[in-house]
């Protein structure tokens, strides 16, 4: 209705700007009520790190350093919601105790029972907090389909931030102890620090007990150059998040997905490829920050991304994308299901189950399941193709494989990004309309395709290797660009890291 | 390659670190970046920009907490931009003997804020409401208020323990109070692109103070474009008429405004009755609620008066709500104020306007023990019918 508009003194400036929705990944109202996790790209984290790091360095004794890091990690988590520290502590103590019993126990039945308890407790908590409302809504829908009216109780349970990450990290310990791949004799302090260490606590990477517990057992003495390199990685990660993900791609992606009918093929393609770039720079940037921060304290985290859009095929993609999750799913789900043993049909079944559950891990929504299902189908298709392909390999074939992989990965991202099938359909309909794009859309499209070309070019390398080949002037230029870029992109619209919601 | 193999191993316990120096480049980069930031600050200062806080839900929630602490001594200001731009809190404090708390939020509805105050037993002070007719029609609209109320709920539930959001708001506040690059809520990139490099510089005509008062310096904006932009927006005109000169432009816009019919706000009476419930709750605790129609000028005033005729909306609202109200058109001293953009006062008029407003509202004056005044006329049968 004319005249029924929000009127603000400063709103006059908005006259020159097209009004487009900018939905955020975390609902502002709900996050305001539930609190927000500490973000690495925040002033609070800068203050937190500025206190924690010097104290860690000047503390004497490895035990004291670990106790301090554990306390700092719990403060880091409590800053989101103090009440939920109890859940983290409960999960930690239960798994530590169970693993200890597993380590001492030799009777197979009893060992199996202890493992089942660990699985039930961890997956039960994850299911309750993350999938309770989803399950109730689906039960309600199914009953309604057969004519039974059922009104489930209101499910006002807050999803503890990072629960998917620390549950999987914690499970890796009890399962590895059950398999006798590691001993279950870690001290409670070491184990608690492994689970809660703040660089990986709320959004990964999903660090394995086999990797971090041995590091906690012996004193870490990071050199000055190691700390400086760690901080450089943090700067690069923050630059990826603040400049590329939030400032370059997110506005275009949010606008097109928010009001797809206002856009044509240019806007559609910009968001189609732009979301691939946004989520890579968002999550890849976060992972890089986590690796760099851990390095400052002397700890080694593995790479979580390795130029994934340069992948030749989908099995290659999953060796490069969210490596800590894909290897977790491989080691603790796909292989226990039978892996590729037992024939073609069972292999395909195992692939689909793994990818569907991998999709569901990302959130309680059928859209994530569809995303996982698509990747399951891609992997099966690739497997079939490889079995039947009798031709050799060539540059053209390699190029075709890389392009097809990237485009199909982007197709799957539509299901990941769109809140519903209807929304995904409306988004895809933009490809059927010719409408020239704004400069921001063209820019995002060109930037996303440039990112793809760059990842293709450097896919057989790594960020560390690329940086190793640079001299001091280039290193100074990179660090300066990151610092200035982070400053210029700061303020204004703050976005939580996409992967906090998982 | 060694690095890519070893650093991708999920079970690695040592990372490959590229050799050579990393500390020196980092230190040099930090120095260059500090110089770049200082350079931007210097150029912005040279162009007349000053640091200003960025109004946020956390800052609003901090002020909201004061209302509970102040109890009956609080003079709570709610509504939208008129309340933030037209009222001088120091003058209000001096003249009323009460502690003013600015809870108005630019471009939002007062209704959810009033409901929140009504539901809080500790709110026993006086509440001044920046009344706008169109807001009553959209009673369930929460937009900007939702985030602020969410921040307030979080503070209330946390029992005063600072969490990330409040700490971040506090640190951000310190930064905004001291750096010009963030003035008006801009990002440093916006400041660089629009204020340092652009010759057609966007002036900083609006400054938000730590107590959430806003100061508008309309001498800095380009007139009459700024005024007409406001007129077109308030009147709901999307297309900009073309004219040979400003005089012709004014005539075209005025002619269009004169043809505007009164709007039919179907939920107005029902929503006003719901607002009355909030008012009664506050009055039952000894508090009081006063509705104020702030000044408009020129074509903005004309458009408002045509779309929202007083008899149809303001008068009817007061009859339904049964609370004291003050319309600027009833007080010559208030009607004499001119809004440069048609809807808000210049910062130089804040103090005289506040003094005139308190003078026009006896129940606000210091040591006023007068009971809450109600409008004389009762709701008409038609009003009651609509409420039903």
Contacts between the chains, C-beta under 8 A, distances in Angstrom:
chain1	res1	chain2	res2	distance
A	1	B	236	7.9
A	1	B	263	6.9
A	2	B	235	7.6
A	2	B	236	3.0
A	2	B	263	7.7
A	2	B	307	7.9
A	3	B	134	6.1
A	3	B	234	7.2
A	3	B	235	6.9
A	3	B	236	4.5
A	3	B	263	6.0
A	3	B	303	7.7
A	3	B	307	5.0
A	3	B	308	8.0
A	4	B	134	4.9
A	4	B	137	6.6
A	4	B	138	6.7
A	4	B	236	7.9
A	4	B	263	7.8
A	5	B	134	7.9
A	5	B	233	6.9
A	5	B	236	6.9
A	6	B	107	4.1
A	6	B	108	6.7
A	6	B	143	6.6
A	6	B	144	7.7
A	7	B	80	6.7
A	7	B	81	6.7
A	7	B	107	6.0
A	7	B	132	7.4
A	7	B	233	7.4
A	7	B	234	6.6
A	7	B	343	7.0
A	8	B	80	6.7
A	8	B	81	5.0
A	8	B	106	4.0
A	8	B	107	3.0
A	9	B	81	4.0
A	9	B	84	7.2
A	9	B	85	5.3
A	9	B	106	6.0
A	9	B	206	6.3
A	9	B	214	6.5
A	9	B	216	6.1
A	9	B	341	7.8
A	9	B	343	7.7
A	9	B	344	5.2
A	10	B	81	7.8
A	10	B	106	6.3
A	10	B	184	7.4
A	10	B	206	5.5
A	11	B	106	7.4
A	11	B	107	5.5
A	11	B	233	7.6
A	12	B	226	6.7
A	12	B	229	5.3
A	12	B	230	5.9
A	12	B	233	6.9
A	12	B	341	7.3
A	13	B	202	7.6
A	15	B	229	5.4
A	15	B	232	8.0
A	15	B	233	6.5
A	28	B	146	7.6
A	28	B	147	5.2
A	28	B	150	7.6
A	29	B	146	4.6
A	29	B	147	6.2
A	29	B	150	5.2
A	30	B	150	7.8
A	31	B	150	8.0
A	32	B	57	6.3
A	32	B	146	7.7
A	32	B	147	5.3
A	32	B	150	2.9
A	32	B	151	5.3
A	32	B	153	7.7
A	32	B	154	6.3
A	32	B	165	7.4
A	33	B	150	4.8
A	33	B	153	5.6
A	33	B	154	6.1
A	34	B	154	7.8
A	35	B	154	6.0
A	35	B	163	5.2
A	35	B	164	6.6
A	35	B	165	6.1
A	36	B	163	8.0
A	36	B	164	5.4
A	36	B	165	5.1
A	36	B	168	7.9
A	37	B	164	6.7
A	38	B	164	4.8
A	39	B	164	7.9
A	42	B	164	7.5
A	42	B	168	5.4
A	43	B	168	6.1
A	43	B	171	3.9
A	43	B	172	6.2
A	43	B	175	6.8
A	44	B	164	5.6
A	44	B	167	4.7
A	44	B	168	4.7
A	44	B	171	6.1
A	47	B	167	7.9
A	47	B	171	6.6
A	79	B	163	5.6
A	79	B	164	4.1
A	79	B	167	7.2
A	80	B	163	7.1
A	80	B	164	6.2
A	81	B	163	7.4
A	82	B	158	7.6
A	82	B	161	6.3
A	82	B	163	7.6
A	208	B	10	5.9
A	208	B	11	5.9
A	210	B	11	5.2
A	211	B	10	6.8
A	211	B	11	4.8
A	211	B	12	6.1
A	211	B	13	5.9
A	214	B	13	5.5
A	215	B	13	5.4
A	224	B	23	5.5
A	225	B	17	7.5
A	225	B	21	6.7
A	225	B	22	5.0
A	225	B	23	5.9
A	226	B	17	5.8
A	227	B	23	7.9
A	228	B	22	3.8
A	228	B	23	4.0
A	228	B	25	8.0
A	228	B	26	4.9
A	229	B	17	5.4
A	229	B	18	6.9
A	229	B	22	4.3
A	231	B	26	6.1
A	232	B	22	5.9
A	232	B	25	7.8
A	232	B	26	6.1
A	247	B	189	7.3
A	291	B	15	7.6
A	295	B	15	6.6
A	295	B	17	7.7
A	300	B	12	5.6
A	300	B	13	5.9
A	300	B	14	5.3
A	300	B	15	4.2
A	301	B	15	7.6
A	302	B	7	6.4
A	302	B	8	6.2
A	302	B	9	6.0
A	302	B	10	5.2
A	302	B	11	7.7
A	302	B	12	5.2
A	303	B	4	7.9
A	303	B	7	4.8
A	303	B	8	4.6
A	306	B	4	6.5
A	306	B	8	5.7
A	323	B	8	6.3
A	323	B	10	6.7
A	324	B	10	6.4
A	327	B	10	4.6
A	460	B	1	7.2
A	460	B	4	7.4
A	461	B	1	6.3
A	461	B	4	6.3
A	462	B	1	6.8
A	462	B	3	5.0
A	462	B	4	3.7
A	462	B	7	6.2
A	462	B	8	7.4
A	464	B	3	4.3
A	464	B	4	7.6
A	464	B	7	5.8
A	464	B	15	7.8
A	464	B	16	5.8
A	464	B	17	7.4
A	464	B	18	5.7
A	465	B	1	5.5
A	465	B	3	4.5
A	465	B	4	6.1
A	465	B	18	7.7
A	467	B	18	5.0
A	468	B	3	6.9
A	468	B	18	3.4
A	468	B	19	6.8
A	468	B	20	7.7
A	471	B	20	7.7
A	472	B	20	7.1
A	472	B	21	5.9
A	472	B	24	6.5
A	472	B	25	5.4
A	475	B	20	7.8
A	475	B	21	7.8
A	475	B	22	6.8
A	475	B	25	3.9
A	476	B	24	7.9
A	476	B	25	4.0
A	476	B	28	4.9
A	476	B	29	5.2
A	476	B	32	7.7
A	477	B	29	8.0
A	478	B	25	8.0
A	478	B	29	8.0
A	479	B	25	5.6
A	479	B	26	5.4
A	479	B	28	8.0
A	479	B	29	3.4
A	479	B	30	7.7
A	480	B	28	7.8
A	480	B	29	4.1
A	480	B	32	4.8
A	480	B	33	5.8
A	482	B	29	7.8
A	483	B	29	5.8
A	483	B	30	6.6
A	483	B	32	7.9
A	483	B	33	3.7
A	484	B	32	7.9
A	484	B	33	5.2
A	484	B	36	5.3
A	484	B	37	7.9
A	487	B	33	6.8
A	487	B	36	7.8
A	487	B	37	5.9
A	487	B	181	7.9
A	487	B	188	5.6
A	488	B	187	6.9
A	488	B	188	4.8
A	488	B	189	4.0
A	488	B	192	6.4
A	489	B	187	6.5
A	489	B	188	7.9
A	489	B	189	6.0
A	490	B	187	6.4
A	490	B	188	6.4
A	491	B	54	7.6
A	491	B	181	7.7
A	491	B	182	5.0
A	491	B	185	7.3
A	491	B	186	7.0
A	491	B	187	4.3
A	491	B	188	6.5
A	492	B	185	6.8
A	492	B	186	7.0
A	492	B	187	4.0
A	492	B	190	7.2
